[in-house]
């Protein structure tokens, strides 16, 4: 394992170990919390997408506590002006097949500022454990929520399907269902914020990191396409998104631009999840070598943490996959290529709002080539786009540096 790969993995681990303190805080809060604002039994009309099922308080932090939370995770607290209150929302949405289901997400409100609030949509990065989702854990997934809310905006952070308290398994990198879950989270946030006395004004600023960067681009496209007439997209600011699986991310598994640990984690997660939507394999042994074929699907059941998953799989992608599938992935076709292309093309449109794409040169999880491809594609459509190259930082470093900059970018547009 290279020093860079080890450092990235240790960074993830250090954030995870802080969950013990976060869990203790959550238990204390649960003892003080009021009853949910709304409950499923209160609904009398036919259920619709975005309908609010329940609202449960999960955090109440003053400005000093927010600063401590951020600086403890090596993130600048300069944008902090207010304390925050956060709530777990349970809401109605649809699964990848269009069938009714529920999902959860985090709504964070500032303890101050204007009564009517702008709304930030924050979509999180890859998570294999449902309990790490923003509404379930006061972990790094809450950094953008606390940053943006403490600057005076509401923040809606969907857990996605199958994470947090949502039922089922997470359809990792299924862009369509990530967008429906995100749009419906905005609708649920609108209802909850109104009931909590902080109504939303309809302006939406979209950001997201890693997997969430790609979701943010697709969400922006949906909002500008009229997915919900109440919401007006004002800006896009995704960070280090995998916008180009076919042309960048998958080829980077073969040329060394993606480190071994991340390559194994991402490709195995993606194959297991996508196989439920596309007929990639009938038996895991067609794709994964022994002994990994017998355990890989169970590792991604939402109950294992990232370290357990990595320990249960091969040290690199070549030793994870069968020789035939290793070559098939290098030259994809059929359902495998369909799965890649279903996630790509999120940048193939012309946003009518300012766009900033944030990325780092030393990112060996999602190489910066993804961002450069996205920027070229957007510019080719006539969009206003700026790439913010953060220099020699890795994947999580790009997130830590960019998150406060995104807040300041949104601040500048609001003034």
N, C-alpha and C positions, 0 to 999 in steps of 0.2 A: 504494500500500500504506500503510495507516495505521501510526502509531507502535506501537500495541498489537499489530497483526498482525506487524509486523517484529520486535518484541521477542520474541514467542512463537516465531517461526521461528528467530531467532538463538539462543534458549535451546536449541531442539532441536539446532541445528548445533553449539553449544558442547559439548553432551554427546557428540555423535557424534565430534568431533575428539579427545576424550580416549581414543577406542578405540585409538589408536596405542600409547599407554603400556600399556593393558590387554592388547593383543595381545602386546607384548613380555613382559609378566609371564606370560601364558599359555604362551608358548613355553618360558620358563625352567622353569615348573612341569612342562610335558610332559617335559622332559629328566630331571626328578627323580621322575616319577610311577611308582608300582608298576603292575603289570599289572591289568587290570580284575578286580574281585572275582568277577564271574560272566560267563560267555560263553554265546552262543546254543547252542553245541555241547554244553553241559553239561546241557541240558534233555532229560529222557527221557520225561516224561509229555506228554499232549496239551496243546498250547498253550491258555492261557486268557487272557481279558482281565485285564490288570494283571500278568501274568507278567513277571518281570525278565529282560531279555536281557543287559545288561551294566551295570557300574558303573565309571566312570572318574574319578579325582581331577582337579579342574580349578582348585582354589584352596585355599590354606592361609594364613590371615592371623591375626596376633595382634591383640589388642584395639586397640593403637595404630594398626595399619594399617587396621583397620576404621573407626576414628574419622577417619583421614585420608581414606579413601575417601568417607565420608559428607560431611564438611565441605567437601571439594573439589567437591561437587555441591550445596552450599548446603542441606544437610539436617542438622538437629540430631543430634549424636551422644550426647546425654544418656542414652539407654537402654542404651548399650553397657556390658556387664560382662565379656564373654568374647571370646576370639578365635573364629574360625569355620573349618570345613573344608567345602568344597563339592564335589559329585560330579555328573557328568552320568549320568543314568539313561536307558537305552534300554529300552523296555517294549512289551508287546503291547497293542493296543487295536483299535478298529474305525473305519472311515471313515464319512462321512455316510450311506452306503448300507448300513451294517452289515457290510461285508466286512472281514476281518482285515487289519491293517496294523501298523506300529510308530510310535512317537512318542518324543520325548526330553523331558527336563525336568531341573531342577536340584534336588537335595536338599542342603540346608545344615544342618550340625549344629554346636552350640556346643562349644567346647573347654573344657568345665567344666559346672557345674550338675548336676542330678540325672541318674542313669543312665537312668531311664524318663522319656521326654519327651512333653510335649504336642506337637501338630502344628499348624502354621499352613499353610493353603492360600493361596498368593498367585498370583493370575491377572493377567497383565500387560496393558498397554494396546496400542493399535494399533501393529503393526510390519509394514512392507512387505518388509523384508530378512530372510531366514532367519538370517543370521549375527549379527543383533542380539538373538536370543532369549536368555533367561536362562542356558541351559546352554552357549551358544556365545560369549558376550561379557561381559566384566566391565564392563558399562555401566550406565545408570540402571535397567535392568530388574532388577538385583540389589539395589537399595537395600532393598526390603522384606525380602528374604531375609537380608541381612546384619544389618539392624536387629533382626529378630525372633529370629534365631539367636543373635546376640550378647547378647540378653536371656535366653537359656536355653531356647529351644524349637527343635524341628526345623522346617524349612520345606520344603514341596513346591511347586515353581513349574513347572507344565507349560509347555512351549514352544508347545503346541497342535499340531494336525495341520499338516504342511507347513512348519513352521518349525524352527529348530535343525537337527538331523540327520535329521528325519523325512522320508519320501518324499512326493512329490506336491506339490500346490499348497495353500496355506492357504485353507480355506473361511471367509473373513472374515465374522464376525457370524452364523455358523451356530451358534445356541445349543446345539442338541441334541448336536452332535459335540464342542463345546467342553466340555460337561459330561461326556460319556463319557471324553474324554481326561483330564479333571481327576480324575474318580473313579478311573480306572485308574492315574493318577500317584500317588494316595494309596496304592493297593494296592502298587505297585512300591516306593514309599518305605518302607512298612511292612516289606517283605522286606529291602530294602537296609539300613535302620537296624538291624534285628535282626542282620544279618550283620556290621555294623560295630560291634556291641557297645553300641548306644544304642537299645534297643527303645522303641517307641511305646506310649503308654498308651491310645490310642483316642480321646482328646479332640481335636476339630478346631475351630480358630478360622479363619473364612474372611474373607479380604480380597482386594481387587483394585482396580486403577485403570483408569478409562476403559472400554474394551472389557471389561477384566477385572473392573470393578465389576459390570457386567451379568452376567458369567459367575459371579461370586461369589454373587450373589443366586440364580441358577438352580441352582448347585451346592448351596447351603444347602437349597433346596427338595428336591433329590434326596436329600440325606443324611437329612433329616428324614422323607422318604418311604420310607426303608429301602433305598437304593441299595446299601449295604454295611453289614451288621449289626455289623461290628467298630468302625465309626466313629460317634462321638456328637458332633453339632454342639453347640458351646458358645456361640458368638457370631458375629455378622455385622457387618463393618465395611468396606463398599465405599466407594470414593472416586470421585466424579464420573463415574458410569456413565450410558450412553445407554439408560436403561430404557424410553423411550417414543419410538420412531422415528416412529410414525404421528402422535402428538399433539404432540410437542415438537421432536424433532431435525430431521426433514424440513421442517416448517413454518419452522424457524429458518433454513433455507437461503434462504428467500424474504424474511424480514423483517429481515435484517441481524444477527441474534443470533449467527450463525456467521460467522467471518471468511472471506475469499475463499480463502486458501491451504488452510485446513483443509477448507472446504466442497468444493473441487475434489478434494482428496486422498481424503476419506472417501467421497464419493458415487461417484466412479469406481471405487475399490477395492471398494465394496459391490456395485455393479452388475455388475462383472466376475465377482466371486466368486459372487454369488447366481444369476447366469445359468446357472451349472453345476448348480444345484439346482432352479431355477424357470425356466420358459420365458418370460423377460422379452423377449429379442430373439433373432432368428436370425442377424443380422449386426450388428456394432458400429455400422455407419452408420445403423441405425434409431434409435440412441440418441445417438451422439456425432457432432459436426460434423467435417468435414475440417479439418485433416489428422489430428486426434486419433483418429478412428475406426481408422485404419490402424496405430496404435502403442499404443493404450491397453492391450490385453491383454498385450502383450509387456512393458510397463512393470511389470506386476504378476506377474512370473514368479518373484519371490523373490530375484533377483540384483541388482536395482536399489535404490539407497538412496533415502531420502525426497526428497532434493534433486534427484536425477535425475528422479524421477517428476514432481515439481512443475514442473521446467523443461520437461518434455515435454508438458505439458497447458496448457489455456487459463488465463487469469488469474482467471477467475471462473466460477461454475456456469452462468450464462446463456449465456456464450460457449462453454462446453464442450459443452452438450447441444443437440440439434436443437430448433427452436421447438416442434414437436409433442410431443416427449418432455418438454421442460421443463414444459409444461402438464399432461401426463400424470402427471408426478411430483408436481405440486402437488395433483392430484385423483386419487390412485391407486385402481386397481381391479384385479380379476383376479389374475394371478400376481404382479404388482408389490405389491399390497396383501397378498397371502398371505405374501410374503417379509418384509415389515415385521412383520406380526403374528406370524410364527414367532419373531421375536426379542423381541417385546414380551410383556407379562404375566408377567415374571419376579418382579414384586412382588405379584402377585395370589394371596396365600396368607397364612397366619398362622404365622409363626415362633414357636416356643415358647422362644426364647432372646433375650437382649438384642440390639437392632439399633441401630447408629449409622450414619447416612448423612452422609458428608463431601462438601462442595462449596464452590465459590467464586463470589462474585457477578459477577466480571469474566471468567468463563470464556466464551470465544468459540469453543471447540471443542465442548464439550458443555454447553450452557447449563444453569443451575441449575434451570430448570423441569423437567428430567428428574428431578432429585432430589425436588423438591416433589411431583410427580405420584406418584412411588414411595412417598413418605412417606404421602400421603393414602390411597393404595390399601392399604398395609399397615395403617394405623390403622383403615381401614374394615373390615378383617378381624379387628380386635381385637388386633393385634400391639403390643408395646412398641417404640416407635421414637423416636429422637431425631435431628433434623437438626443437624449441626454446620456452621454457616455460617461459613466462614473469612474472609468479608469481601471486600475489594477485591484479590483475587488471581486470576490467570488459570488456565488448565487445568493447566499444569505447576507453577504456584505452589501450587495446591490440593494436588497430590501431595506436594510438598516439605514443606509445612506439616503435612499430615495424617499422613504416614507415621509419624513418631515418636509422634504422639498415639494412633494405632491401637495401637502397642506398649503404651503406658501404659494404654489401655482394657483390653487383654487382661491386663496385669499385675493390674489392679484386680479382675478377675473371678476370677483364679486364687487370690488371697489369701483 
